[in-house]
Amino acid sequence: MTDSPHIAHTQLPTGPAPTCANCAACCCQLEVMLISDTGVPPRFIATDEWGGEVMRRLDDGWCAALDRDSMRCSIYQQRPLICREFEMASAECLEERRGMDAIYR
């Protein structure tokens, strides 16, 4: 039957599932708004153009709290709420990884 409605589908990932060993922290390039007090040390906090508090990013675009040697969060226990809610291998995580293929080679 040709009149059937289009059914949306989700593209399944073709690469390995993200783990702590292969993550490469692509989410650490996203802007992170600080909407609750989680104890983030002041040296990692910046003010955006609208006066809101955000995680500070260094000149390379990565979060200032990211340990560049291990590619893991140096303040994991005090990380912001939005970082706590951003789940590894979630749809949002996989979407961010799609644009960063070169990192995973």
C-alpha positions as CSV (number, residue, x, y, z in Angstrom):
1,M,0.0,0.0,0.0
2,T,1.5,3.4,-1.0
3,D,-0.6,5.6,1.2
4,S,0.9,4.5,4.4
5,P,2.4,7.3,6.6
6,H,6.1,7.6,7.0
7,I,7.3,5.9,10.2
8,A,10.2,7.7,11.9
9,H,13.1,5.5,13.0
10,T,16.3,5.9,15.0
11,Q,19.6,5.4,13.3
12,L,21.5,2.7,15.3
13,P,25.1,3.5,16.1
14,T,27.7,1.8,13.9
15,G,30.7,2.1,16.3
16,P,31.4,0.8,19.7
17,A,29.3,2.0,22.6
18,P,30.8,4.8,24.6
19,T,32.6,3.7,27.8
20,C,34.9,5.5,30.2
21,A,37.8,3.9,28.3
22,N,36.8,5.4,24.9
23,C,34.7,8.4,25.7
24,A,37.0,11.3,24.7
25,A,34.8,13.7,26.6
26,C,33.1,15.4,23.7
27,C,30.4,16.7,26.0
28,C,33.1,18.8,27.7
29,Q,33.0,21.2,24.7
30,L,29.4,22.1,25.4
31,E,28.3,25.2,27.3
32,V,27.4,24.2,30.9
33,M,25.0,26.5,32.8
34,L,25.3,26.3,36.6
35,I,21.7,26.2,37.8
36,S,22.3,24.8,41.2
37,D,25.0,24.9,43.8
38,T,27.1,21.7,43.5
39,G,30.3,23.0,45.0
40,V,32.1,23.7,41.8
41,P,35.3,25.5,42.7
42,P,35.2,29.2,41.8
43,R,38.3,28.9,39.5
44,F,36.1,26.8,37.1
45,I,33.2,29.3,37.0
46,A,32.8,32.1,34.4
47,T,30.0,34.6,33.7
48,D,28.3,34.5,30.3
49,E,27.2,37.5,28.4
50,W,23.8,37.5,30.1
51,G,25.2,37.4,33.6
52,G,24.6,33.7,34.2
53,E,27.2,31.4,35.7
54,V,28.7,28.8,33.4
55,M,31.6,26.4,33.5
56,R,34.7,28.2,32.4
57,R,36.3,27.0,29.1
58,L,39.9,27.4,28.2
59,D,41.1,28.8,24.9
60,D,40.9,25.4,23.3
61,G,37.2,25.3,23.8
62,W,37.3,22.5,26.4
63,C,35.9,22.7,29.9
64,A,38.5,24.1,32.4
65,A,37.7,21.2,34.8
66,L,38.7,18.5,32.2
67,D,42.0,16.8,32.9
68,R,43.6,16.8,29.5
69,D,45.9,13.8,30.3
70,S,43.1,11.4,31.3
71,M,40.2,13.2,29.5
72,R,38.2,12.8,32.7
73,C,36.5,15.4,34.9
74,S,38.9,16.7,37.6
75,I,35.9,17.7,39.8
76,Y,33.7,14.7,39.2
77,Q,32.2,14.6,42.7
78,Q,31.3,18.3,42.5
79,R,30.3,18.4,38.8
80,P,27.3,20.5,37.8
81,L,23.8,19.1,37.7
82,I,23.6,19.2,33.9
83,C,26.8,17.1,33.7
84,R,25.3,14.6,36.2
85,E,22.2,14.3,34.0
86,F,24.0,14.0,30.7
87,E,24.2,10.2,30.4
88,M,26.9,8.3,28.6
89,A,25.6,6.6,25.5
90,S,22.3,8.5,25.7
91,A,20.8,9.9,22.5
92,E,22.3,13.3,23.3
93,C,25.7,11.8,23.9
94,L,25.7,9.8,20.6
95,E,24.6,13.0,18.8
96,E,27.5,14.9,20.1
97,R,29.9,12.1,19.2
98,R,28.7,12.0,15.6
99,G,30.4,15.3,14.8
100,M,33.7,14.3,16.4
101,D,34.6,11.1,14.5
102,A,38.3,12.1,14.2
103,I,38.8,12.0,18.0
104,Y,37.9,8.3,18.2
105,R,40.5,7.0,15.7
